[in-house]
Amino acid sequence: MPPPHQLDKRPTNPVLPGLHPDPSVCRVGDDYYLACSSFEYFPGVPLFHSRDLVHWTQLGNVLDRPEQLRLSSAWSSGGIYAPTLRHHDGRFWLIVTNCREGGGNLIVTATDPAGPWSDPVLAPDVPGIDPDLAWDEDGTCWCTVAGGWQVRIDPSTGRTLGTPHQLWAGGPDAKAPEAPHLYRIGGYWYLLIAEGGTERGHGVSIARGLSPAGPFEPCPDNPVLTHRGTDRPVQNTGHADLVQGPDGSWWMVLLGVRPGGGTPGWHVLGRETFLTPVTWVDDWPVVGRVSLELPELPWPLVPGPAEELRDDFDSAGLRPYWISVRDRPVEHCTTEERPGWLTLRARGTSLDEPDVVFTGRRQQHVACRARTLVDPSEGRGGLAVRLDEQHHYAVEATGTEVRVIARVGSLSTVVAERPAPAGPLVLALTTAPPPEGGPCTGPDVVSLGFEQSDGTFTELANLDGRYLSTEVAGGFTGRVIGLYASDGTLRFDWFDYEPLDG
Ligand code: 6LW
């Protein structure tokens, strides 16, 4: 049994649950590395390591310095989209798009994937989002982007060479041909793309040719992967990357969602990273169905270190899973000011504001509990589950009151209010599957309240979770559970996240 507050990483699919979409993977010897999108959150681009493609340990975040990542003008679900991670010539290369005003494509490199990563080199002439880097035998680097556009590039300067040309953009009338990855496998160059849009119509298609610059012939069995029109528990499957194991077997990492509730189904954790096997027939990939069961692996599992679920804020700085909305200046978020506590100093006046001081972790389990001990004597703030500025539930404390606030679209309301006991208090929220119901049943219920000094939970509100889903809020993210300050200074002694699934 793992010690309390640590998550025994039992192998499951998704291999990276919660808001971890657009996975890009590479192998170096016996080690695998994987990066994901991070949108309006800072630091950006979480980076993971694994020895078995199943157990992933976060090494850090690629864009973890303000000089590398500016998100101030990024709207919710804007910011960092769709990295490609590759290892070439003894270095790790990562290319990614910052979708904000004045943003664009950027390239960073590192010799150690745990960092530090370089300052970004901008690639302003790369003609689109979802950039990929691939090197051919003579060292030419090809950058391919959404829509099937490609241009040669010098990745060390970001300068493009020559004029972009269009390769292959999926099937006729394909919606959103994106997420290209180009590989040399055997005698062919393969262009893997996503198409159909990242919603229920999502899929993966492939084409091949003899040169990285095309022409490409589409696979007769496209899409090689889609769950559209099925009742499989994993939906929206797409945006994939391929990797080969040391034994020669092939694997695909991809994004998928787990919708819950009645119809049309709501996914609340965001787009998650799944793993599925790939075999080859006539030099075309055949992709296994993406299931909640782990595929059989031809190697033994290598669990990483157990994950710490409780943070006592005793170490300098925050662990890599903590993400903040748009930035994290030390004047607003620090563990240094009162040792052993996280201090948050308000800037925006509520979670509705784009500059709110909020720092949290991805919700990774359908059923979970989060608790924090807060000292609200110098301000107002608390514990929230956030989808974006317009969709969040919070239990908030001042020196005198505890209240639950719900914001859904343009409606914001104080759902419940109680006098607060004096001194620090424990705020708590749980998410749980809904009671049995008909087609209108939501995906889960979110209960918010506080704990009495004897540890009993006082529920102040119990809210339908569908309003904190991507199907309601729109966009590309998922829920983040965390701590915020909306006025003055809030101090948090600890934060505890506990999975309740199974
Ligand atoms: C990303 C695109 C996608 O740029 O969603 O599912 C977008 N695929 O490739 C944002 O994550």
Residues whose N, C-alpha, C, O or C-beta is under 5 A from the ligand:
A	BS01	6LW	D22 S37 Y81 A82 D130 E178 A179 T198 H239 F476
